[in-house]
């Protein structure tokens, strides 16, 4: 069984041996006959390496990954300090199923999980799927979304659905979404503002959900459905709802629906208002 601590050691060793994404791309291409962009499009190198390790674990290729890394960088002391091999058996979460924070992982396949052709993880999420959980954390971490805290309020399947589509957000919109989420978390928006924003977002998500049958992109349709449920959940407060659903706005604005959303103008105005909030915060800090 491989522990979370050991996974951390592997990640740190790979980061020391391959300090740029180009280095990591070469490792994956030359040694593993794979494409890094098809495995991960995480917002930073650490998250990329973490996702790569989980990808290797899910495919019984962890030992191959480490051996390949040693061939590419034979002098790296951190790689040489890793165990000669790890047991590649069935994945286990230990007694009591999946846990938080203290999870341990045996090397094995992710449950119902494959890597799609465009760097998106296509997954039917299960509570015992450690690889899917890792992918979800990586996707949401770049948006400042505090995943573990949200587990207390939102079911993991819904978070997984929105995380899948959030991996597609381009760098500019990702940074902007992260800044807006930070404003929500820092209580920089008044209760009235939060409710006004939700009053625009809820009907837009409902309308997009009703267009779901016409959305050829199945992942987007499922992500919209999950976001709609989160935004409408009476048990959640406005901050939790917006923290998770704000990043879907640029995706909805960019998607070419067969029939344009009637709520698109209001959604675009909301996005501009949120961007103005970020600019105001930045100007006040300078």
N, C-alpha and C positions, 0 to 999 in steps of 0.2 A: 504494500500500500504506500502510495506517495502522499506526503502531507502537504498542507498549504505552505509550510515553511520551506520544504524542499522545492516546491514550485517557485517560490520567491528566489531561492538561490539560483535556480536555472535561469530565471528571467534576468537577474543581475549579472550572471556570467555572460549571457548572450549580449546584453547591453554593453558590457565592457569589451567584448570581442568584435562587435559590429555596431559601432557608435553612430552610424548614419543609416538612413532608410535605404540608400543605394547599396550599402554593404549588405543589408538584410535581403534586399531584392536579389542580389547576386547569389547569396547562400541558397535561397529558396529555389531559384531558377536552375542553378548549376548542379546542386546536390540533391534536391528533392523533386526535380522535374515538375514544379508547380509554379503558380503565379501568386506573388504576395497580395496583389490587389484583389485576387479572387478569394483570398483567405481573410483579409482584414483591410479596412479603410479607416482605421481608428485615427483620432485627431493628433496623436503624438507617438513617438517611437516606443515609449514604455508600454503603451496600450497595444501597439502593434506586436511587440515581442510577446506580451502576455497572451494575446489572441493566437499567435503562432504556436505557442507552447500548448494551449488548450486544443488547437486543431490537431497537433501531433498526438496528444494524449488520446483524443477521440478516435484516431485511426491506427492506434498501436504503432506509432512511428516516433515516439519520444526518443528511444535509444538511437534510432537512425538520425534524428535531428541533432542530437548531441554529438554523435560520431562525425556527422557531416561538418558541424561547426568546428570540431577539433581539426579536421582535415584542412579546412579553409584558414584557420588561425591556430596552428599547432603550438605556438609559443605562449598562448594566453594562459596565465596561471589560474584564473578563475574557472575556465573550462576544465583544466587539468585537475582541479581540486574536486570536481563533481564525482560521484560514484561511477564505477565502471559501467554499470547498467542499472536500470530500474525494472521492477517486475511489471510486465504488461499483462495484467489479468482483467477480470471483470470490474467495472466501476462499482464502487461502494461508497455509501454515505455513512456507514457505521450504523449503530443502533439508533432507532428513532427517526430515521430518514434524514432529509436535508436539514442542515443547521445553519445558523448565521454566525459569521465571524470565525468560528472554530472548525469549519468544514475540513475534512480530509478527503483525499481523492485517491482511488486506485486507478491505474492506467487502463482505460477501456473505452468502448464506443459511447458517443453521446446518444441519448435516446431520441429516435425519430429526427435526427439532425443531419442535414447535408449542407454543403457550402454551394450556393447558387453561382451562376456564371458571371454575375456582375458584382461580386463582392458582398452580396447580401446573404445573411444566414437565413435559410428557410427552415422553420422549426415548429413542430407541434410541442409546445412547452409542457414539461412535466416537472413536478417539484423535485424529483431526484436527478434532474439533468444538469450536472455541474457545468458542462461545456456551454450549454445555452445560457445559464446564469452568468457565466463569465462574459459571453458575447453581449448580453444585455447591459451589464455593468459598463463595459467598454464603450458601447454606443451612447449611453446616457451620461457617462462621466464627462465627456467633452462638451456637454450642454449644461454643466453645473447641477444636474439633477442628482439629488442624494438618494440613490436607489434603496439602500438598506433602511433608511428612515421611512421611506414610502411603503415598504413592505407591511408596516403596521396599519396602513390605511387602504392600500390598493392591492388587489390580487396580482400575483406574478404573471399570470397569463396575459392580462391586459397590458402590463408594463412591457412584456416581451413583444406584443404585437406592435406597440408604438415604437419600441426600440428598433425593430427591424427596418422601419421606413426612415427613422431619423438618421440612420447610417448614410443616407443618400444626400443629406443636406450639404450644400457646397460650403467651402471654408468661410466665405463672407457671412452667409446667413447663419452658419453654426456659431461664429463668434458673436454675432448680434443676438441670436437666441440665448446664448449663454449669459450675455450681459443683462438681458431682460429677465431671465430666470433669477439672476442674482438680485435684481431689484425687488422681485417678489419675495425672495427669501429674507432680504434685509428689511422688510416692512417699509420700503420706500414708496409704496403705493397705498393710497388710502383705501378704506373699506368700500367707499362709494366708487372709486376708480376700478377696483377689482370686480365689483358687481356689474359696472357698465361694460367692462371688457368681456365678461362672461356672457352678458346679454347679447353681444354681437357674435361671439364665438359659438355659443350653443346652437342657434338656428343655422349657422353656416355648416357646422358638423352634421346636423340633422339632414340638411339638404344634400350634402355630399354623400352621406350614408344612403339616402334614397336613390342617389345616382349609382350606388354600388354595383347594381347589376350591369351597368353600362361601363364600369371601370374594368378595362382588360387586365390591369395590374392587380393581381389577387392580393399581394402583400399590402398595397396601398389601401385596397378596399377593407381588409381586415384591420389595418391600423386606424383607419377612419372610424370604423365601427367601435373599436376599443376606446378611442379618444372621445367619441360621442357618449359612450356609457360613463366614462370618468367625469366628463363635464356635467352630466345630468344626475350624477349620484348624490342624493340628498344627505348622505352620511359624511360626505367630504366637505371641508371648508373651501372657500374660494381660492386660497393660496395653493393648496394641494392640487386643485383642479388646473389652475393656470400654470403651475410649475411643470406639469406633465404635458399639457396640451398646447402651450404657446408655440413650441418649435414646429407644429404641424402647419402653421399659417403660411409660411413661404412655399411649402409643398403644395398646398391647395391653390395658392395663387399661380403657381407655375404649371400645374397640371392642365392639360387640354381636355376638358370635358366635352362630350358630344354636344351637350347643351350647356351654355355658360350658366354658372350659378347665379341665381337672382340676388344672392347675398354677397356676391363678389365685391361690389363697390364698398359695402360696409366693412368687409374683411380687409380690403386694401387700406381703407381709412384707419382701421384699428392698427394695422401694421405700421403705418406712418406715424401714428400717435405714440406707439411703443418705441419706435426709433427715436422720436423726438425726446422721449423721457430719458433714453440712454445718453443722447447728446447733451441734454441738460445736466445730467449727473456728471458726465465727463468734463464739461466746461466748469462746473462748480468746483471740481477737484483740482483744476489748474490755476 
